[in-house]
């Protein structure tokens, strides 16, 4: 209720100051991208390799194209291919479209992908029950100095919003979907990111401009993989130099 009031006040304020809106269906996506560029600049990504998982309508992909990468590798599920091909034909940058579920790639294919300097991963995490494992695989695919841009829906349960928790929706899934069985809190997502290795994590303010009404329903951040990172391991209290990296399986 409070967020709705704030949202309405912000809309009035934006109108009074003639705020230049993003002019798209999901405005927070533009502001998230803007935060990335303001933090790292265009030059940081020039000539680098990008990975995008779940491109939706391609709007972010065209933003990424504007950074002049050496290549964009794009993953999406087979049921999205027909719509993806409609906008992919207009992409001018060197790119590769892979019709696969990134989470379930064969080990040799996963290795063959190589590493990336920017991974764009928005609106995807909450569609997978193995969220910690997914983040670990993304961490593994980043070069040092590489950036993960993450955005996800979060739990709707008010009592879980400020807790380090995951809402399990099974066997009755969220709104009858076939994919949404786990809705984490924002704190849970941050914990998972730290478990897999990320120490430099910056929470995004992308919702506050035009999407304040969803500020407690979604979470976005920008995380950087650094040489000083340390991946957490299982059994670290029982086994010296435990080799069991959290979220990783051979």
Secondary structure by P-SEA (a helix, b strand, c coil): caaaaaaaaaaaaaaaacccccccccaaaaaaaaaaaaaccccccccbbbbbcccccaaaaaaaaaacccbbbbbbcccaaaaaaaacccccccccccccccccccaaaaaacccccbbbbccccccccaaaaaaaaaaaaccccbbbbbbbbcccccccccccbbbbcccccccccccccbbbcaaaaaaaaaaacccbbbbbccccccccccccccccccccccccbbbbbccccccccccccccccc
